[in-house]
Every structure is written in structure tokens, then in C-alpha cells.
Amino acid sequence: MIHAPLTPAEARVLGTLMEKARTVPDSYPMTLNGLVAGCNQKSSRDPITNLTESQVQEALDGLKRRSLAFTARGSRVDRWEHNLQRALVVPEQSAVLLGLLMLRGPQTAGELRIHSERWYRFADISSVEGFLEEMRDRSEEKGGPLAVQLPRGSGTRETRWAHLLCGPVDMTEEAAPEPAAVPQVIGLAGRVSVLEEEVAFLRAAVEDLRSQLGLSQPGHPEPNDRA
């Protein structure tokens, strides 16, 4: 149970931890540098952010106080893990949907099913809708609703959903126009975006590891090798 709404930075950091745990498990738990890169990546994010190390650290401290994140043991530097499922007592499917909503903003059930492909494979859109409705109707005894269905905008065929981890959503805002059709597969542009995301994150992880080991950049001599 969350006793206070998350800040936007806390939601972005939490969503990034949840994403990388599933999509780049070799780099998880995450270092501060890796988290900064993951939070600020240009793909799979809405809005795009430019969080600093201090802002990400502050967000991690806030998540730790809420038992939503913790540091892993046995590491020379702090490595962070999320704890959303245990803290909120939700199944994996609900956690996946919350993570995507934190990273990409309001989405339709169809969009969530597509975007969740690398996190969790839902059988169909009805399954996605079922977990969204379960979070919407969550009782106060269990901590209250975690998601909300936004009003349908004029000319749209599907409603969008938003998470409530940052507090109530302004329901008076007009829903964004719905695309003419939701593709059933991720196209070439989407796959290229995913690959660019992974390369950027892995590059940041390598630089972080290089820094920890005291290694120089490729093509630059080590301090002890200089004349």
C-alpha cells in the first residue's frame, strides 16, 4: 500500500526498474548511472525526461521509504531492485500494466497488449482489460484503485487507461485522438526503436562497469601505461 502519491520522477524510476528487470535481466539490479540512462532514453517513454543523478537518487530514496525499491546485497556499489508486486500485493500481469502506464502514459488496452510483448504475453485484449478492470475496482481494504478508465474522446473507438500511483487523474481533460487502427504486430520502426533502446542502455551499463573497474576508454592508454 502506498501512503502518499508518487512524484513523476519516482514513477519514472520505478517503471524503469520494472522494465529493465524483464527486458535486460543481465544488467539488473541497476546502478544509479544505469537508471539515469534508462529513465532518460528517447524510446518507449512519454514524456521524455532529462533527470539528473541527484533527481534519480532522490526518487530512489522516496521509493525506498515506501518499500517500493531496495538496494541489493553483495555489491560494491548500490544496485537497485523494485518491490512493486510485494508492496502492492498485485499479480505479475497487473504489475506489468502499471509499469507500462508509468513509462508511456495513458494507453488503450490494445496498445498495452502490444507494448507489453517483451514484458509479458497476454493471451488477448480481453485479458488485458480484465486486469485493468480489476485494478480499477480494487477495494479500499486492499489499498484502493490503482488504475482509472479515462472518458472516451469524440470520434474515438477505445478508451484509454491511466495509473493512479501519482494520485487522482484530471478526468476533465479531453482524451487524445485514437489511432485509426491498432496494429497487431510491432512494425520495423518499432523493432528498430527497441534495438536502439537496448544498445543505448547496454552502452551506459558498459561505461558504468568500466568506471567501477578503473578502466580507460577504448583507444586511450591506462594511467600506468603512459610514459
JOLIN-V752266 format. One record per backbone hydrogen bond with DSSP energy under -0.5 kcal/mol. NH is the residue of the N-H (numbers start at 1). CO is the residue of the C=O. E is the energy in kcal/mol with one decimal. If there is no record, write none. Layout:
NH & CO & E
NH & CO & E
This chain:
3 & 1 & -0.6
6 & 165 & -3.1
11 & 7 & -2.4
12 & 8 & -2.2
13 & 9 & -2.5
14 & 10 & -2.6
15 & 11 & -2.6
16 & 12 & -2.1
17 & 13 & -2.3
18 & 14 & -2.1
19 & 15 & -2.3
20 & 16 & -2.7
21 & 17 & -1.7
22 & 18 & -0.8
22 & 19 & -1.0
23 & 19 & -2.5
24 & 20 & -1.8
27 & 24 & -1.9
28 & 25 & -1.4
30 & 80 & -2.2
35 & 31 & -2.1
36 & 32 & -2.3
37 & 33 & -2.0
38 & 34 & -2.3
39 & 35 & -2.9
40 & 36 & -1.8
41 & 38 & -0.6
46 & 103 & -2.5
56 & 52 & -2.4
57 & 53 & -2.7
58 & 54 & -2.3
59 & 55 & -2.1
60 & 56 & -2.5
61 & 57 & -2.4
62 & 58 & -1.9
63 & 59 & -2.4
64 & 60 & -2.5
65 & 61 & -1.9
66 & 62 & -1.0
67 & 64 & -1.5
68 & 63 & -2.9
69 & 63 & -0.8
70 & 81 & -2.1
72 & 79 & -3.5
80 & 30 & -3.5
81 & 70 & -2.6
83 & 68 & -2.8
87 & 83 & -2.5
88 & 84 & -2.8
89 & 85 & -1.3
90 & 85 & -1.3
95 & 91 & -2.1
96 & 92 & -2.6
97 & 93 & -1.9
98 & 94 & -2.4
99 & 95 & -2.5
100 & 96 & -2.2
101 & 97 & -2.2
102 & 98 & -2.1
103 & 99 & -1.7
104 & 100 & -2.7
105 & 101 & -1.4
107 & 161 & -1.7
109 & 159 & -0.5
112 & 108 & -2.4
113 & 109 & -2.0
114 & 110 & -1.8
115 & 111 & -2.9
116 & 112 & -1.5
117 & 114 & -1.5
119 & 116 & -1.7
120 & 116 & -3.4
122 & 120 & -0.9
128 & 124 & -1.4
129 & 125 & -2.8
130 & 126 & -2.1
131 & 127 & -1.8
132 & 128 & -2.2
133 & 129 & -2.7
134 & 130 & -1.8
135 & 131 & -1.9
136 & 132 & -2.1
137 & 133 & -2.3
138 & 135 & -0.7
142 & 139 & -0.8
143 & 140 & -1.3
144 & 139 & -2.7
146 & 135 & -2.0
147 & 135 & -0.7
148 & 162 & -2.6
150 & 148 & -0.6
150 & 160 & -2.7
156 & 153 & -1.8
161 & 107 & -3.1
162 & 148 & -2.3
164 & 146 & -2.4
167 & 164 & -1.7
171 & 169 & -0.9
173 & 170 & -1.0
183 & 181 & -0.6
187 & 185 & -0.5
191 & 187 & -2.1
192 & 188 & -2.6
193 & 189 & -2.1
194 & 190 & -2.1
195 & 191 & -2.4
196 & 192 & -2.6
197 & 193 & -2.1
198 & 194 & -2.2
199 & 195 & -2.6
200 & 196 & -2.4
201 & 197 & -2.1
202 & 198 & -2.8
203 & 199 & -2.4
204 & 200 & -1.9
205 & 201 & -2.2
206 & 202 & -2.4
207 & 203 & -2.3
208 & 204 & -2.1
209 & 205 & -2.3
210 & 206 & -2.9
211 & 207 & -2.1
212 & 208 & -2.0
213 & 209 & -2.0
214 & 210 & -0.6
214 & 211 & -0.7
215 & 210 & -2.6
220 & 217 & -2.2
225 & 222 & -1.5
226 & 222 & -0.7
226 & 223 & -0.8
